[in-house]
Amino acid sequence: MPATEFSKSPQQASIFRSIAIQSRTMSALAVRFIMTRYGRENIGFLWLILEPMLLCVGVMALWSILKGGYEHGVQIIAIVFTGYMPLTLLRHLSNSGIFILRSSKNTLIHRNITYYDNLISRFCMEFLATSAAALVIYAVLIIFRFVEPAHDFGMILAGWLLMGCIASAMGCLYAGLSELSEPIEKFMPAFNYLMLPLSGCFFMVNWLPFEAQQLVLYIPLVHAFEAIRAGMFGPSIITHYSLSYGFGCALIIASSGILLINWVRDRV
């Protein structure tokens, strides 16, 4: 068989070259943000991982002291871990979209960089850093036997990815909203905190009265928390979630955010 049959077509070569350029672009944007935010001194980018770790450990210790070892028959430390780390992912990803269009406009002088490159690189960086922090904390909890080993890592991953998709979608929406009016920016972090009592972060749906369960299940964040806890605790607890509903809501929010970004980006 002629050797030329194994060679890549010009179209394939162009696609692979575009992917390589895009990968280098995203990596460079992530490094740029890390250097801008954390500098080159002390531990630098490791703060991306240490910051959520320190906050999560502090919250777990405080709840253990205040509430004892168990809540509704479930370990308090496990409840806080499966609540606070996804919450940290939500906060970091969604808040990273605020004013990102104007803060990244100087990078647009490069032909291969768009607003969406800045958004995606920022989301990927925050997602990977928070995921690394969660893995380190989980490993420590297992080593010192503060929690039982997870029942289903696949379900935990599905719930974690769902939270990442919802948070990234909210980040897209925040990116557009923050450019409409500066006062709006003040309400976005506050909105995240106002959602805490309803998000499923520190409660499980099955603990609520039936009528309340039906209402909170309209909130997509609840499905992410419930899926993560279903993977963590297995059949020892009752969980209520729908991954398809959660991802569908994330798609709707992301589409709204993209439409808004396309509308306001000429104003930046």
C-alpha positions in Angstrom: 0.0 0.0 0.0 1.5 3.4 -0.9 2.9 5.4 2.0 0.9 8.4 0.8 -2.3 6.7 2.0 -1.1 7.1 5.6 -0.4 10.8 5.3 -2.8 13.3 6.7 -5.0 15.2 4.3 -4.6 19.0 4.2 -7.9 19.4 5.9 -6.9 17.0 8.8 -3.5 18.8 9.1 -5.3 22.1 9.4 -7.6 20.8 12.1 -4.8 19.4 14.2 -2.8 22.6 13.8 -5.8 24.7 14.9 -6.2 22.4 17.9 -2.6 22.8 18.8 -2.7 26.6 18.5 -5.9 26.7 20.6 -4.3 24.6 23.3 -1.3 26.8 23.5 -3.5 29.9 23.6 -5.6 28.6 26.5 -2.6 27.5 28.5 -1.0 31.0 28.0 -4.1 32.7 29.1 -4.3 30.5 32.2 -0.7 31.3 33.1 -1.3 35.0 32.5 -4.2 35.0 35.0 -2.2 33.1 37.6 0.7 35.5 37.3 -1.6 38.5 37.5 -3.5 37.3 40.5 -0.8 35.5 42.5 2.5 36.8 41.2 5.8 34.9 41.3 6.6 35.2 45.0 5.9 32.8 47.8 3.9 29.7 46.7 2.2 31.5 43.7 -0.3 29.4 41.9 -0.5 26.8 44.7 -2.9 29.3 46.4 -5.4 28.2 43.8 -5.5 24.8 45.5 -4.6 25.8 49.1 -7.3 28.5 49.4 -10.3 26.2 49.0 -8.6 23.6 51.1 -8.1 25.9 54.1 -11.7 27.2 53.9 -13.2 23.7 53.7 -11.1 22.3 56.6 -12.1 25.3 58.7 -15.8 24.8 58.0 -15.6 21.1 58.7 -13.9 21.7 62.0 -16.5 24.3 63.0 -19.5 22.1 62.1 -18.0 19.1 63.9 -17.6 21.2 67.1 -21.1 22.7 66.9 -23.1 19.7 65.7 -21.2 16.7 66.9 -20.4 13.7 64.8 -23.7 12.9 63.0 -26.7 14.7 61.4 -29.7 12.5 60.5 -27.5 9.5 60.8 -24.9 10.8 58.4 -21.4 11.9 59.3 -21.2 15.7 59.7 -17.7 15.8 58.1 -18.9 14.0 55.1 -21.9 16.2 54.7 -19.8 19.4 54.9 -17.2 18.0 52.5 -19.8 17.0 49.9 -21.5 20.4 50.4 -18.7 22.9 50.8 -16.4 21.8 48.0 -19.1 21.8 45.3 -20.1 25.2 46.7 -16.5 26.4 46.4 -16.5 25.2 42.8 -19.8 27.1 42.2 -18.5 30.3 43.7 -15.1 30.3 41.9 -16.5 29.5 38.5 -19.5 31.8 38.6 -17.8 34.8 40.1 -14.8 34.4 37.6 -17.2 35.6 34.9 -17.8 39.0 36.5 -16.1 41.8 34.4 -14.0 39.2 32.6 -14.8 40.8 29.2 -13.3 44.2 30.1 -10.4 42.7 32.1 -9.3 40.6 29.1 -9.8 43.0 26.3 -6.1 43.8 26.1 -5.5 40.2 25.0 -7.7 40.6 21.9 -4.8 42.3 20.0 -3.7 38.7 19.3 -5.5 37.2 16.3 -6.1 33.8 17.9 -7.7 35.1 21.1 -11.4 35.9 21.7 -13.5 36.6 24.7 -14.6 33.0 24.8 -11.0 31.9 25.0 -10.5 34.0 28.1 -13.8 32.6 29.6 -13.0 29.0 28.9 -9.4 29.1 30.1 -10.5 30.8 33.3 -13.2 28.2 33.9 -10.9 25.3 33.2 -8.2 26.7 35.5 -10.7 27.2 38.4 -12.3 23.8 37.8 -9.0 21.9 37.8 -7.7 23.8 40.9 -10.8 23.2 43.0 -10.9 19.5 41.8 -7.3 19.1 43.0 -8.2 20.6 46.4 -11.2 18.3 46.7 -9.0 15.2 45.9 -6.3 16.2 48.5 -8.9 16.8 51.2 -10.7 13.6 50.4 -7.4 11.6 50.6 -6.6 13.1 54.0 -10.1 12.3 55.3 -9.7 8.7 54.1 -6.2 8.3 55.5 -7.2 9.5 59.0 -10.6 7.6 58.7 -12.7 10.7 59.2 -15.1 9.5 56.5 -15.9 6.2 54.9 -14.6 5.4 51.4 -16.9 6.6 48.6 -19.5 4.1 47.3 -19.5 5.2 43.6 -16.8 7.5 42.2 -18.6 7.5 38.8 -21.7 9.2 40.4 -19.5 11.6 42.3 -17.8 12.6 39.1 -21.1 13.0 37.3 -22.4 15.3 40.1 -19.1 17.2 40.2 -19.2 17.8 36.4 -22.9 18.8 36.7 -21.9 21.4 39.3 -19.0 22.6 37.0 -21.4 23.0 34.1 -24.0 24.9 36.0 -21.4 27.1 37.6 -19.7 27.8 34.2 -23.1 28.6 32.7 -23.7 31.1 35.5 -20.3 32.5 34.9 -21.2 33.1 31.2 -24.4 34.8 32.3 -22.6 36.9 34.9 -20.0 38.0 32.2 -22.7 39.5 30.1 -24.8 40.9 33.0 -21.8 42.7 34.6 -21.2 44.6 31.3 -24.8 45.9 31.2 -24.5 48.0 34.4 -21.8 48.1 37.1 -24.3 48.1 40.0 -25.4 44.7 38.8 -22.0 43.3 39.7 -22.7 44.0 43.4 -25.7 41.7 43.4 -24.1 38.7 41.8 -21.9 37.4 44.7 -24.8 38.4 47.1 -27.2 36.3 44.9 -24.9 33.3 45.3 -25.0 33.6 49.1 -28.7 34.1 49.1 -29.0 30.8 47.2 -27.2 28.9 50.0 -30.2 28.0 52.1 -31.9 26.6 49.0 -29.0 25.1 47.1 -28.7 21.8 48.9 -25.3 22.6 50.2 -25.9 21.8 53.9 -29.1 19.7 53.8 -30.4 16.8 51.9 -33.7 16.8 50.0 -35.0 13.7 51.9 -34.7 15.7 55.2 -37.4 18.1 54.0 -41.2 17.8 54.1 -42.7 16.4 50.9 -44.0 19.8 49.7 -40.7 21.4 50.2 -38.9 18.6 48.3 -41.0 19.2 45.3 -40.1 22.9 45.3 -36.3 22.6 45.9 -36.0 20.0 43.1 -36.8 22.8 40.6 -33.4 24.3 41.6 -30.6 22.7 39.4 -27.9 23.1 42.0 -29.8 20.7 44.3 -29.4 17.9 41.8 -25.7 18.3 41.7 -25.3 18.1 45.5 -27.7 15.1 45.6 -25.8 13.2 42.9 -22.5 13.8 44.7 -23.9 12.5 47.9 -25.5 9.5 46.2 -22.0 8.6 45.0 -20.5 9.3 48.4 -22.9 7.4 50.7 -24.6 4.9 48.3 -27.8 3.1 49.3 -27.4 4.0 53.0 -29.2 7.3 52.2 -32.2 8.3 50.0 -31.3 10.9 47.4 -33.4 12.8 44.8 -31.8 14.0 41.6 -32.0 14.1 37.8 -28.8 14.6 35.9 -30.6 15.2 32.6 -32.6 18.0 34.3 -29.5 19.6 35.7 -27.5 19.5 32.5 -30.6 20.8 30.6 -30.8 23.8 32.9 -27.1 24.4 32.5 -27.5 24.4 28.8 -30.3 27.0 29.0 -28.3 29.2 31.3 -25.2 29.0 29.2 -27.1 29.8 26.0 -28.6 32.8 27.6 -25.2 33.9 28.8 -23.6 33.5 25.3 -26.4 35.5 23.7 -25.9 38.2 26.2 -22.2 38.3 25.7 -22.6 38.6 21.9 -24.9 41.5 22.5 -22.8 43.5 25.0 -19.2 42.7 23.8 -19.2 45.7 21.4 -19.8 48.0 24.4 -16.7 46.9 26.2 
